């Protein structure tokens, strides 16, 4: 899976202008998150799909009671995205309902079944926050491993987690279970608000299925060159 570019932009114009810098024939994998989706609504998915060859990771992190999440997932399934997310902290019943709604929505619209990923612990979370603010006493790596096992038992296709936890996740999940890792920073890049970060090459060596990269590409002076550099480091597993 090619590196996923996080389209963390404020509106459609900025997003499409950014994408227009890449060769039209190149198939990209991009992430649409809360800021862009809430600004533009579901139409932004269609706009991007019509602009160029693309797979879309719709990252809205659903988390609510099972019935509400199932209905929301049905709507997302209709959009023809490749992947979307729920919070594993919502529990097994919620994740099962989400997957059911997602598949039904995709079938109703004639789209292939999207992958459902469960969020374990955000890469902005560290042990101090986990313990002092969330009252979770176990090590963060153990918390992530536990949530990944529950996600697999709840029909999720994979999880979103720091690459640092990938080996532990692999030890309790099936071989084809996806581990998609944000918090990726090329060697020497600013960490920003992320806490548990790794380089593209290290993520590959740790066993990540895919990486999500935002600011190091979207805020680069030459985004295309930055993307190609990340892609090369990911594919060859070097820092």
HELIX and SHEET records of a PDB file:
HELIX    1   1 UNK A   12  UNK A   19  1                                   8    
HELIX    2   2 UNK A   34  UNK A   40  1                                   7    
HELIX    3   3 UNK A   43  UNK A   51  1                                   9    
HELIX    4   4 UNK A   66  UNK A   77  1                                  12    
HELIX    5   5 UNK A   88  UNK A   90  5                                   3    
HELIX    6   6 UNK A   92  UNK A  109  1                                  18    
HELIX    7   7 UNK A  127  UNK A  132  1                                   6    
HELIX    8   8 UNK A  140  UNK A  153  1                                  14    
HELIX    9   9 UNK A  163  UNK A  165  5                                   3    
HELIX   10  10 UNK A  166  UNK A  170  1                                   5    
HELIX   11  11 UNK A  200  UNK A  206  1                                   7    
HELIX   12  12 UNK A  215  UNK A  218  1                                   4    
HELIX   13  13 UNK A  223  UNK A  236  1                                  14    
SHEET    1   A 9 UNK A   4  UNK A   6  0                                        
SHEET    2   A 9 UNK A  28  UNK A  32  1                                        
SHEET    3   A 9 UNK A  54  UNK A  62  1                                        
SHEET    4   A 9 UNK A  83  UNK A  87  1                                        
SHEET    5   A 9 UNK A 115  UNK A 119  1                                        
SHEET    6   A 9 UNK A 158  UNK A 160  1                                        
SHEET    7   A 9 UNK A 178  UNK A 181  1                                        
SHEET    8   A 9 UNK A 210  UNK A 213  1                                        
SHEET    9   A 9 UNK A   4  UNK A   6  1                                        
END                                                                             
